[in-house]
């Protein structure tokens, strides 16, 4: 019998992974999820993201924009190959 408890964070991570993550696209799971633009999702404010994308526990729009730009640049470079 396992002592593992499935948490709210686990559920949010799983939903975001199912909805957003593409293992063949640029970036990690948290980077791709930080770059998510689906603002009407009820989990959008709680989505997992790298630590550098939060300031005082709140999403940092500038850091998120930098992640988005990074992923878009990598995708453009890969599509040229």
Buried (B, 14 or more C-beta within 10 A) or exposed (E): EEEEEEEEEEEBBEBBBEEBBEEEBBBBBBBBBBBBEEEEBEBBEBBBBBEEBBEEEEBBEEBBEBBBEBBEEBEEEEEEE
